[in-house]
C-alpha cells in the first residue's frame, strides 16, 4: 500500500527548502565586504581595458 502523506506539510517543507536555497544565493551575491566588491570591480575593468586594447582598427578611409 502507498505511504500516506500530508500535503500541507509537504507544501511547507518545499517552501522552506526553496526559501533556504534563495537565501544561500543571496549570501553569495550580497554577503561580500566592500573591499571584495571593489577588488572584483577593478579586476573586471582591467580585463575590459586589456580586451579593448587588443581590438583591431579596420577603418580604411
C-alpha positions in Angstrom: 0.0 0.0 0.0 1.2 3.6 -0.7 2.5 5.8 2.0 0.1 8.4 3.2 1.5 12.0 3.1 0.1 15.2 4.5 0.0 17.7 1.5 0.0 20.7 3.8 3.2 19.6 5.5 4.8 18.7 2.1 4.0 22.1 0.8 5.5 23.8 3.8 8.6 21.6 3.6 9.1 22.5 -0.1 8.6 26.2 0.7 11.2 26.1 3.4 13.7 24.4 1.1 13.0 27.0 -1.7 13.5 29.8 0.8 16.8 28.4 2.1 18.1 28.0 -1.5 17.2 31.6 -2.3 18.9 32.7 1.0 22.0 30.8 0.0 22.1 32.5 -3.4 21.7 35.9 -1.7 24.5 35.2 0.8 26.8 34.5 -2.2 25.7 37.6 -4.1 25.4 40.2 -1.4 27.5 38.8 1.5 30.8 40.3 0.4 32.8 43.0 2.0 33.3 46.4 0.4 36.9 45.5 -0.3 36.0 42.3 -2.1 33.4 44.1 -4.2 35.9 46.8 -5.2 38.6 44.2 -6.0 36.2 42.3 -8.3 35.1 45.6 -10.0 38.8 46.6 -10.5 39.6 43.1 -12.0 36.7 43.4 -14.4 37.7 46.9 -15.5 41.3 45.7 -16.1 40.2 42.8 -18.1 37.9 45.1 -20.2 40.7 47.6 -20.8 43.1 44.8 -21.9 40.5 43.3 -24.2 39.7 46.7 -25.7 43.4 47.5 -26.2 43.7 44.3 -28.4 40.9 45.3 -30.8 41.9 46.0 -34.3 41.1 49.2 -36.2 39.7 48.1 -39.5 38.8 51.5 -40.8 40.3 52.1 -44.3 39.3 55.6 -45.1 
